[in-house]
Amino acid sequence: MGSRPRFIDDLSRAASDAPGPPPLTPLSDDALLDAYSRTVIGALERVQQAVAFISVERRLPGAAAGRERGGTGSGFIFTPDGYLLTNSHVVHGATHIQVTLADGAKFDADLVGDDPGSDLAVLRIGSPEPLPHVELGDSSKLRVGQIAIAVGNPLGLAQTVTTGVVSALGRSLRSNSGRMIYDVIQTDAALNPGNSGGPLINSAGQVIGVNTAIIPGAQAICFATAIDTAKWVIMQIFAHGRVRRAYIGVAGTTTPLSRRVQRYFGLTAQSAVHVMEIVKGSPAATGGLRTDDTIVAVDSQPVQDVDALQRTLDASRIDKPVNVTVLRGAQRLELTVTPVEQTS
């Protein structure tokens, strides 16, 4: 065999003379965290100490009267002096309510107000020191696709965190009382029994909803009551000890209005309420509303979403005729409806 080509020897010498790769510098755990993980951890740190485990006792009816049945759920402190928000179905009918905080401290809780119609309830615990509390966000600014983080105690597993996105907005959901809860947030952040009443938070750690329900047998379809609805319920409970509502008997969903429809009818709002159901014999039925009508105003006040309609129908409207503006096909109609007080 002939001698090795000279350029191979030159490459070998160049390789032996070249400096080796720099030594690897171990990265800290913080440096290895990606932006999503840092966002979730940061948001969780803002609320975790304010999320509570709620256990209740209820007396059993009938032959088992006198015996107690337990139940559990979640809740969160929203004021430093110990007011908590949770679901009505977690505490409704309870004879004793106990709240356990993230640091293990236990408190007996008083029920301040209970609203099965929105599946929300306010509790109060006593503490000599200010308590960690959450910041309530603004659910009107939510966008489909943004991060949603659920915190709670599913199946008794305290301080469990699941993440996902806001899957849809403006849903309607029937509560345990049979009434419709409006302006519900749909999310794919996993919920399980025991998550009820816990906070749904955004990437800034602000509460955007109260985790409420799942659809049995479905995957990644979970619901939370919008925090703007919860704020209204809290104020009603603080003012009256309960929520007084005017009732007209419609179930609806928020629907966008096209620019063509806005121009044709001279509307400024970009959305309205599409009527999905009319309760037989209700004020809405008596006043002439129909399924598939679109409610755009009440007493000339624009109704841009279901939550706005719900807020408009407050206690001041009970037994007083109101003018409801609806779109029906190519017609704009003015109907007179007299709300009654919602009884349950």
KEKE-3310 file (N, C-alpha, C; in steps of 0.2 Angstrom, whole numbers, plus 5000, padded with zeros to 4 digits):
npx = (5004:5002:5009:5001:4990:4996:4988:4979:4987:4990:4977:4976:4986:4981:4969:4974:4980:4970:4960:4950:4932:4923:4921:4906:4894:4884:4866:4855:4840:4831:4835:4832:4818:4805:4796:4782:4781:4786:4777:4765:4769:4772:4759:4752:4759:4754:4741:4740:4741:4728:4719:4707:4702:4687:4676:4660:4646:4630:4613:4605:4590:4573:4572:4585:4587:4595:4607:4624:4630:4645:4654:4665:4674:4680:4687:4690:4699:4694:4695:4705:4700:4693:4683:4676:4674:4664:4656:4638:4632:4642:4640:4627:4613:4621:4625:4636:4651:4668:4684:4699:4715:4729:4741:4737:4730:4714:4697:4681:4667:4655:4640:4637:4629:4619:4617:4609:4605:4615:4624:4633:4641:4644:4656:4662:4676:4684:4698:4712:4722:4726:4722:4729:4724:4715:4716:4703:4699:4694:4682:4676:4686:4692:4699:4696:4707:4717:4728:4722:4721:4717:4714:4712:4704:4703:4694:4698:4712:4723:4727:4728:4734:4729:4731:4726:4717:4706:4692:4680:4667:4654:4644:4629:4623:4615:4610:4611:4599:4591:4590:4596:4613:4622:4633:4645:4661:4670:4682:4697:4705:4708:4695:4688:4677:4676:4685:4675:4671:4683:4696:4698:4711:4720:4735:4741:4738:4726:4709:4698:4687:4675:4677:4665:4658:4658:4656:4649:4657:4662:4678:4689:4680:4675:4668:4667:4660:4659:4669:4665:4651:4651:4656:4645:4635:4641:4641:4627:4624:4631:4623:4610:4609:4605:4602:4592:4582:4575:4564:4561:4560:4568:4580:4597:4610:4626:4628:4637:4635:4633:4642:4634:4621:4621:4622:4610:4600:4604:4612:4624:4631:4641:4637:4624:4609:4605:4590:4587:4577:4561:4552:4537:4522:4529:4534:4541:4535:4522:4523:4526:4539:4549:4557:4573:4572:4582:4588:4592:4591:4586:4574:4579:4593:4608:4610:4623:4627:4624:4627:4625:4612:4607:4611:4604:4591:4588:4583:4576:4568:4557:4540:4538:4534:4544:4553:4557:4568:4569:4576:4569:4570:4570:4564:4563:4557:4547:4544:4533:4537:4533:4543:4544:4548:4561:4560:4568)
npy = (4994:5012:5027:5036:5049:5066:5077:5071:5069:5082:5086:5078:5083:5096:5094:5088:5099:5108:5118:5109:5106:5118:5116:5109:5119:5116:5119:5129:5124:5135:5141:5131:5130:5133:5146:5144:5136:5144:5154:5148:5143:5156:5162:5153:5154:5166:5164:5152:5151:5156:5147:5136:5121:5113:5106:5098:5095:5086:5084:5068:5065:5058:5040:5040:5051:5062:5056:5060:5066:5068:5079:5087:5100:5115:5131:5149:5163:5179:5192:5201:5199:5187:5182:5170:5163:5150:5136:5135:5122:5115:5119:5120:5118:5113:5108:5110:5118:5117:5125:5122:5129:5132:5131:5122:5127:5127:5132:5135:5139:5152:5153:5166:5169:5161:5156:5147:5149:5154:5145:5149:5153:5163:5162:5165:5166:5167:5176:5182:5188:5197:5188:5178:5182:5182:5190:5197:5195:5201:5196:5200:5203:5192:5180:5168:5154:5159:5156:5145:5141:5129:5127:5117:5105:5091:5075:5075:5078:5088:5105:5104:5106:5110:5113:5123:5129:5144:5138:5141:5155:5163:5152:5143:5135:5123:5124:5115:5118:5119:5130:5141:5145:5159:5165:5157:5150:5140:5127:5118:5114:5102:5096:5088:5079:5088:5099:5109:5125:5130:5142:5147:5153:5166:5170:5179:5177:5181:5179:5172:5165:5154:5137:5125:5114:5098:5088:5073:5058:5065:5072:5084:5095:5107:5118:5135:5147:5164:5177:5190:5188:5182:5193:5202:5194:5192:5206:5207:5198:5203:5215:5211:5198:5188:5184:5194:5193:5199:5190:5183:5172:5166:5157:5159:5163:5171:5180:5185:5200:5204:5216:5220:5218:5226:5239:5239:5239:5250:5248:5249:5240:5226:5213:5202:5194:5178:5170:5154:5147:5147:5148:5140:5149:5159:5177:5181:5173:5177:5190:5189:5186:5175:5159:5159:5173:5188:5197:5214:5225:5232:5242:5252:5251:5244:5227:5217:5204:5189:5190:5203:5205:5198:5206:5217:5214:5216:5218:5229:5229:5221:5216:5227:5234:5232:5237:5227:5226:5217:5207:5200:5190:5200:5210:5223:5223:5230:5224:5222:5217:5210:5208:5195:5191:5180:5165:5154)
npz = (5000:4997:5004:5016:5012:5012:5016:5025:5036:5039:5044:5055:5063:5065:5072:5084:5089:5091:5103:5115:5118:5128:5146:5152:5160:5174:5173:5183:5192:5190:5179:5170:5169:5159:5150:5151:5162:5172:5172:5177:5190:5196:5196:5204:5216:5220:5225:5232:5246:5250:5246:5252:5261:5262:5273:5277:5287:5287:5291:5290:5281:5285:5289:5293:5301:5311:5311:5304:5288:5279:5268:5256:5249:5240:5242:5243:5251:5250:5256:5268:5281:5282:5274:5263:5247:5239:5232:5231:5232:5239:5252:5255:5266:5276:5293:5300:5296:5292:5289:5282:5280:5269:5277:5287:5297:5306:5305:5312:5301:5297:5288:5277:5267:5254:5238:5228:5215:5207:5211:5221:5237:5252:5265:5282:5292:5308:5313:5322:5315:5300:5285:5271:5255:5239:5223:5215:5198:5181:5172:5161:5152:5147:5135:5123:5123:5132:5146:5159:5176:5188:5205:5219:5229:5224:5226:5239:5239:5244:5239:5225:5208:5192:5174:5159:5146:5143:5136:5130:5131:5139:5141:5146:5160:5170:5186:5202:5208:5198:5191:5178:5176:5171:5158:5160:5161:5150:5152:5149:5160:5171:5181:5196:5207:5222:5218:5217:5220:5221:5215:5198:5190:5181:5171:5178:5191:5196:5201:5190:5189:5197:5201:5195:5189:5181:5166:5167:5161:5150:5143:5148:5148:5157:5169:5175:5186:5180:5187:5187:5188:5201:5209:5209:5215:5228:5232:5233:5243:5254:5255:5257:5263:5255:5238:5228:5214:5199:5189:5173:5165:5154:5145:5139:5128:5125:5110:5096:5086:5069:5059:5049:5054:5065:5059:5051:5061:5068:5080:5094:5101:5101:5103:5109:5117:5114:5114:5120:5127:5133:5147:5151:5154:5160:5164:5152:5142:5143:5140:5126:5121:5111:5107:5100:5098:5099:5112:5114:5121:5137:5144:5136:5139:5133:5131:5132:5134:5143:5156:5158:5156:5167:5177:5175:5177:5192:5209:5209:5198:5200:5199:5191:5175:5161:5146:5133:5121:5106:5093:5079:5066:5052:5059:5072:5088:5101:5117:5131:5147:5163:5176:5189:5207:5209:5216:5221)
capx = (5000:5006:5009:4995:4990:4999:4982:4976:4992:4989:4971:4977:4990:4977:4964:4977:4982:4964:4957:4944:4926:4923:4918:4899:4892:4877:4861:4851:4833:4827:4837:4829:4811:4802:4792:4775:4781:4787:4770:4760:4772:4771:4752:4750:4761:4750:4734:4740:4739:4722:4714:4705:4699:4680:4672:4654:4641:4623:4609:4601:4582:4569:4574:4592:4587:4599:4614:4627:4634:4650:4655:4670:4675:4686:4685:4696:4698:4694:4696:4709:4696:4691:4677:4677:4669:4663:4650:4632:4631:4646:4639:4620:4610:4626:4624:4643:4656:4675:4688:4706:4719:4735:4746:4735:4725:4707:4692:4674:4665:4648:4637:4635:4624:4619:4613:4608:4603:4622:4629:4639:4640:4650:4657:4666:4680:4687:4705:4715:4727:4724:4723:4731:4718:4716:4714:4698:4700:4689:4681:4674:4692:4694:4699:4697:4714:4722:4729:4718:4724:4712:4717:4707:4705:4699:4694:4702:4719:4723:4731:4730:4734:4728:4731:4723:4715:4699:4690:4674:4665:4646:4640:4624:4624:4609:4613:4608:4593:4587:4590:4602:4619:4624:4640:4649:4667:4672:4690:4700:4709:4704:4691:4686:4674:4681:4687:4670:4672:4690:4697:4701:4715:4724:4742:4743:4736:4720:4704:4693:4680:4674:4676:4658:4655:4660:4651:4651:4658:4666:4684:4692:4675:4674:4665:4668:4656:4663:4670:4660:4645:4652:4656:4638:4632:4644:4638:4620:4624:4633:4618:4603:4610:4603:4601:4585:4582:4569:4564:4557:4559:4572:4587:4600:4617:4628:4629:4639:4631:4638:4642:4628:4615:4622:4621:4603:4596:4606:4615:4631:4633:4644:4634:4617:4607:4600:4585:4587:4572:4556:4548:4530:4518:4533:4533:4543:4530:4516:4525:4527:4545:4549:4563:4577:4573:4588:4587:4597:4591:4580:4572:4584:4600:4610:4611:4628:4629:4619:4628:4622:4604:4606:4612:4599:4585:4589:4577:4572:4563:4552:4533:4537:4534:4550:4552:4562:4570:4572:4577:4566:4571:4571:4560:4565:4551:4547:4539:4533:4537:4533:4547:4542:4553:4564:4558:4572)
capy = (5000:5018:5031:5040:5056:5071:5081:5068:5070:5089:5087:5075:5088:5102:5092:5087:5106:5113:5117:5105:5110:5121:5112:5110:5122:5114:5125:5129:5123:5141:5142:5126:5131:5136:5152:5142:5134:5150:5158:5144:5143:5162:5163:5148:5157:5172:5162:5145:5151:5158:5142:5132:5114:5114:5100:5100:5089:5087:5079:5064:5065:5051:5035:5041:5057:5063:5055:5065:5064:5072:5081:5091:5105:5120:5138:5154:5169:5185:5198:5199:5198:5180:5180:5165:5161:5143:5134:5133:5115:5112:5120:5121:5113:5110:5109:5112:5119:5118:5127:5121:5133:5129:5130:5118:5130:5125:5136:5134:5144:5154:5154:5172:5170:5156:5158:5141:5151:5155:5140:5152:5155:5166:5160:5169:5163:5172:5176:5188:5191:5197:5182:5179:5182:5182:5196:5196:5198:5204:5190:5203:5204:5185:5178:5160:5152:5161:5151:5145:5137:5127:5125:5115:5099:5085:5069:5076:5079:5096:5110:5101:5111:5108:5119:5122:5136:5145:5134:5145:5160:5164:5146:5143:5129:5122:5123:5109:5120:5118:5137:5142:5149:5162:5168:5152:5149:5133:5126:5111:5113:5096:5096:5082:5081:5091:5105:5113:5131:5133:5147:5147:5159:5168:5169:5184:5175:5184:5174:5174:5161:5149:5131:5123:5108:5094:5084:5066:5055:5069:5073:5091:5099:5109:5124:5139:5153:5170:5181:5196:5186:5181:5199:5204:5189:5194:5212:5206:5194:5208:5220:5208:5192:5184:5187:5195:5194:5199:5184:5184:5165:5165:5154:5162:5163:5177:5179:5191:5204:5206:5223:5221:5218:5233:5245:5239:5241:5256:5246:5251:5234:5221:5207:5202:5188:5174:5166:5147:5143:5151:5144:5141:5153:5164:5184:5182:5170:5181:5197:5188:5183:5168:5156:5162:5180:5191:5203:5219:5230:5232:5249:5256:5249:5239:5220:5214:5197:5186:5193:5210:5204:5196:5211:5222:5211:5216:5218:5236:5228:5216:5218:5233:5233:5234:5237:5223:5226:5211:5206:5194:5190:5207:5215:5225:5223:5232:5220:5224:5211:5212:5203:5194:5189:5174:5162:5149)
capz = (5000:4997:5010:5018:5009:5016:5019:5031:5042:5041:5047:5061:5068:5067:5077:5090:5092:5092:5110:5116:5120:5135:5150:5153:5166:5176:5174:5189:5191:5188:5172:5166:5169:5153:5152:5153:5169:5177:5173:5181:5196:5198:5197:5209:5222:5222:5227:5235:5253:5251:5244:5258:5260:5266:5275:5280:5290:5285:5294:5285:5282:5285:5293:5295:5304:5317:5309:5300:5282:5277:5262:5255:5243:5240:5243:5243:5254:5245:5260:5273:5287:5282:5269:5258:5242:5237:5228:5236:5233:5244:5259:5256:5271:5281:5300:5302:5291:5294:5284:5283:5276:5267:5282:5292:5302:5305:5308:5310:5297:5297:5281:5277:5262:5250:5232:5223:5208:5204:5214:5225:5244:5255:5271:5286:5297:5312:5314:5325:5311:5293:5281:5264:5251:5232:5220:5210:5191:5177:5167:5154:5147:5145:5128:5122:5122:5137:5151:5165:5181:5193:5211:5224:5233:5221:5230:5246:5238:5245:5235:5218:5203:5185:5170:5153:5143:5142:5130:5127:5135:5138:5141:5151:5164:5174:5193:5206:5210:5192:5187:5174:5178:5164:5158:5162:5157:5149:5152:5149:5166:5174:5188:5199:5214:5227:5215:5217:5224:5221:5210:5192:5189:5175:5172:5183:5198:5197:5200:5184:5189:5203:5198:5197:5187:5175:5162:5168:5155:5145:5145:5146:5147:5164:5169:5181:5186:5179:5193:5187:5191:5208:5212:5209:5220:5234:5234:5235:5249:5259:5256:5259:5266:5250:5231:5226:5207:5195:5185:5167:5162:5148:5146:5133:5127:5122:5103:5092:5081:5064:5057:5045:5058:5069:5054:5049:5066:5072:5086:5095:5105:5096:5105:5113:5121:5110:5118:5119:5130:5136:5152:5150:5159:5163:5161:5146:5138:5143:5136:5119:5119:5108:5106:5094:5098:5101:5116:5113:5126:5142:5145:5132:5141:5129:5134:5127:5136:5148:5163:5158:5157:5174:5182:5174:5181:5199:5213:5208:5192:5202:5198:5187:5168:5158:5139:5131:5114:5103:5085:5077:5059:5050:5063:5078:5092:5108:5120:5138:5151:5170:5180:5196:5211:5208:5222:5223)
cpx = (5004:5006:5003:4995:4992:4993:4979:4981:4991:4983:4972:4980:4985:4972:4967:4979:4976:4962:4951:4938:4926:4919:4910:4898:4885:4872:4857:4844:4829:4828:4833:4822:4809:4798:4785:4776:4782:4781:4766:4763:4771:4764:4750:4753:4757:4743:4734:4738:4732:4716:4713:4701:4692:4677:4666:4651:4634:4619:4605:4594:4580:4572:4581:4592:4591:4606:4617:4630:4639:4651:4661:4670:4680:4683:4691:4694:4699:4695:4701:4706:4692:4685:4679:4672:4669:4657:4644:4631:4636:4644:4631:4617:4615:4624:4631:4648:4663:4679:4696:4711:4726:4740:4743:4730:4718:4703:4685:4671:4657:4646:4634:4629:4625:4615:4613:4608:4610:4627:4635:4636:4646:4650:4661:4669:4683:4694:4708:4720:4724:4726:4725:4725:4720:4714:4709:4699:4694:4688:4678:4680:4695:4694:4700:4704:4719:4722:4724:4720:4719:4716:4711:4709:4701:4700:4698:4709:4720:4728:4733:4729:4733:4728:4728:4722:4708:4696:4684:4671:4657:4642:4635:4624:4618:4612:4609:4601:4588:4587:4596:4607:4621:4631:4645:4655:4668:4679:4691:4705:4705:4701:4689:4681:4678:4684:4682:4671:4678:4691:4700:4704:4718:4731:4745:4742:4730:4714:4699:4687:4681:4672:4669:4657:4659:4654:4653:4652:4662:4673:4686:4686:4673:4671:4666:4663:4660:4664:4666:4654:4645:4653:4649:4634:4635:4641:4630:4619:4626:4627:4612:4603:4608:4603:4594:4586:4575:4569:4559:4556:4562:4578:4590:4607:4620:4630:4632:4634:4635:4637:4636:4622:4615:4620:4613:4599:4598:4609:4622:4634:4636:4641:4627:4616:4603:4596:4585:4580:4567:4552:4541:4526:4522:4531:4535:4538:4524:4517:4526:4534:4545:4557:4566:4576:4580:4587:4593:4597:4585:4580:4578:4591:4602:4612:4616:4629:4624:4620:4625:4615:4603:4606:4607:4593:4587:4583:4573:4567:4557:4545:4533:4538:4541:4549:4558:4563:4573:4572:4574:4566:4573:4568:4564:4558:4552:4542:4539:4532:4537:4537:4543:4548:4555:4563:4563:4578)
cpy = (5006:5022:5035:5047:5061:5075:5078:5069:5077:5090:5084:5080:5094:5100:5091:5094:5110:5112:5113:5109:5113:5116:5114:5114:5120:5120:5124:5127:5129:5142:5137:5126:5135:5142:5150:5140:5139:5154:5154:5144:5150:5164:5159:5151:5163:5170:5156:5146:5153:5153:5137:5125:5115:5107:5102:5093:5091:5082:5075:5064:5058:5047:5036:5047:5057:5060:5060:5062:5069:5074:5086:5095:5109:5127:5143:5160:5175:5192:5196:5197:5192:5179:5176:5165:5154:5142:5133:5126:5111:5113:5121:5115:5110:5112:5112:5113:5121:5120:5126:5125:5129:5127:5125:5120:5128:5130:5134:5140:5145:5155:5161:5173:5164:5157:5152:5143:5152:5150:5143:5153:5159:5164:5165:5165:5169:5171:5182:5192:5192:5190:5183:5178:5184:5189:5194:5199:5201:5199:5193:5203:5197:5184:5171:5159:5154:5155:5151:5139:5136:5125:5123:5108:5093:5079:5069:5077:5086:5099:5106:5106:5108:5114:5117:5129:5137:5143:5138:5150:5160:5158:5147:5136:5129:5120:5117:5111:5120:5125:5137:5147:5152:5164:5163:5151:5142:5132:5119:5109:5107:5097:5089:5084:5083:5098:5110:5119:5134:5138:5144:5154:5160:5168:5174:5183:5178:5179:5176:5170:5156:5142:5128:5116:5104:5091:5077:5062:5058:5070:5081:5096:5101:5116:5128:5145:5159:5174:5187:5194:5185:5188:5202:5200:5191:5201:5212:5203:5199:5213:5217:5201:5186:5187:5188:5197:5195:5193:5185:5177:5164:5161:5156:5161:5169:5176:5186:5194:5206:5213:5225:5222:5225:5239:5245:5241:5247:5254:5248:5245:5229:5214:5208:5196:5184:5170:5159:5144:5148:5147:5146:5144:5158:5171:5184:5179:5174:5188:5196:5187:5176:5165:5158:5170:5182:5197:5207:5224:5229:5239:5254:5255:5243:5233:5217:5207:5195:5189:5199:5210:5202:5201:5216:5220:5210:5217:5224:5234:5223:5219:5225:5232:5236:5233:5233:5224:5220:5211:5200:5194:5197:5212:5217:5227:5226:5228:5223:5217:5214:5207:5201:5192:5182:5171:5157:5150)
cpz = (5000:5003:5010:5015:5014:5020:5025:5037:5044:5046:5054:5066:5070:5072:5083:5093:5094:5100:5110:5118:5127:5139:5151:5160:5168:5176:5180:5187:5188:5181:5167:5165:5162:5155:5154:5161:5174:5178:5178:5188:5200:5200:5203:5216:5225:5226:5232:5243:5255:5249:5250:5256:5265:5267:5279:5283:5289:5289:5289:5286:5283:5290:5297:5299:5310:5316:5304:5294:5280:5270:5262:5249:5244:5241:5243:5247:5250:5249:5265:5280:5287:5279:5264:5253:5240:5233:5233:5237:5238:5251:5260:5261:5276:5288:5303:5297:5294:5288:5286:5278:5274:5272:5288:5297:5301:5308:5307:5306:5298:5290:5281:5272:5257:5244:5227:5216:5204:5206:5218:5232:5247:5262:5275:5291:5301:5313:5317:5320:5304:5289:5274:5260:5243:5229:5214:5203:5188:5171:5161:5149:5145:5138:5128:5120:5127:5142:5157:5169:5186:5199:5216:5227:5230:5225:5236:5245:5238:5241:5228:5213:5196:5180:5163:5150:5144:5135:5126:5133:5134:5138:5147:5154:5169:5181:5196:5208:5204:5188:5183:5177:5171:5164:5161:5158:5157:5149:5151:5155:5170:5180:5190:5205:5219:5225:5216:5222:5224:5215:5204:5191:5183:5176:5177:5190:5200:5196:5195:5185:5195:5200:5200:5195:5181:5172:5163:5162:5150:5148:5143:5145:5154:5164:5176:5180:5185:5185:5193:5190:5199:5212:5213:5215:5227:5237:5236:5242:5255:5260:5259:5263:5261:5243:5229:5218:5204:5190:5179:5164:5156:5150:5139:5133:5124:5115:5100:5087:5075:5062:5053:5049:5063:5065:5053:5055:5070:5079:5087:5098:5099:5098:5108:5116:5116:5114:5116:5121:5133:5141:5151:5155:5162:5161:5154:5141:5137:5139:5129:5117:5116:5108:5100:5093:5100:5105:5116:5118:5131:5145:5142:5134:5137:5133:5130:5129:5141:5154:5163:5159:5164:5178:5181:5177:5188:5203:5212:5202:5194:5202:5194:5179:5165:5150:5137:5123:5111:5095:5084:5069:5057:5054:5070:5082:5099:5112:5128:5142:5159:5174:5187:5200:5210:5215:5225:5218)
residu = (MET:GLY:SER:ARG:PRO:ARG:PHE:ILE:ASP:ASP:LEU:SER:ARG:ALA:ALA:SER:ASP:ALA:PRO:GLY:PRO:PRO:PRO:LEU:THR:PRO:LEU:SER:ASP:ASP:ALA:LEU:LEU:ASP:ALA:TYR:SER:ARG:THR:VAL:ILE:GLY:ALA:LEU:GLU:ARG:VAL:GLN:GLN:ALA:VAL:ALA:PHE:ILE:SER:VAL:GLU:ARG:ARG:LEU:PRO:GLY:ALA:ALA:ALA:GLY:ARG:GLU:ARG:GLY:GLY:THR:GLY:SER:GLY:PHE:ILE:PHE:THR:PRO:ASP:GLY:TYR:LEU:LEU:THR:ASN:SER:HIS:VAL:VAL:HIS:GLY:ALA:THR:HIS:ILE:GLN:VAL:THR:LEU:ALA:ASP:GLY:ALA:LYS:PHE:ASP:ALA:ASP:LEU:VAL:GLY:ASP:ASP:PRO:GLY:SER:ASP:LEU:ALA:VAL:LEU:ARG:ILE:GLY:SER:PRO:GLU:PRO:LEU:PRO:HIS:VAL:GLU:LEU:GLY:ASP:SER:SER:LYS:LEU:ARG:VAL:GLY:GLN:ILE:ALA:ILE:ALA:VAL:GLY:ASN:PRO:LEU:GLY:LEU:ALA:GLN:THR:VAL:THR:THR:GLY:VAL:VAL:SER:ALA:LEU:GLY:ARG:SER:LEU:ARG:SER:ASN:SER:GLY:ARG:MET:ILE:TYR:ASP:VAL:ILE:GLN:THR:ASP:ALA:ALA:LEU:ASN:PRO:GLY:ASN:SER:GLY:GLY:PRO:LEU:ILE:ASN:SER:ALA:GLY:GLN:VAL:ILE:GLY:VAL:ASN:THR:ALA:ILE:ILE:PRO:GLY:ALA:GLN:ALA:ILE:CYS:PHE:ALA:THR:ALA:ILE:ASP:THR:ALA:LYS:TRP:VAL:ILE:MET:GLN:ILE:PHE:ALA:HIS:GLY:ARG:VAL:ARG:ARG:ALA:TYR:ILE:GLY:VAL:ALA:GLY:THR:THR:THR:PRO:LEU:SER:ARG:ARG:VAL:GLN:ARG:TYR:PHE:GLY:LEU:THR:ALA:GLN:SER:ALA:VAL:HIS:VAL:MET:GLU:ILE:VAL:LYS:GLY:SER:PRO:ALA:ALA:THR:GLY:GLY:LEU:ARG:THR:ASP:ASP:THR:ILE:VAL:ALA:VAL:ASP:SER:GLN:PRO:VAL:GLN:ASP:VAL:ASP:ALA:LEU:GLN:ARG:THR:LEU:ASP:ALA:SER:ARG:ILE:ASP:LYS:PRO:VAL:ASN:VAL:THR:VAL:LEU:ARG:GLY:ALA:GLN:ARG:LEU:GLU:LEU:THR:VAL:THR:PRO:VAL:GLU:GLN:THR:SER)
# end
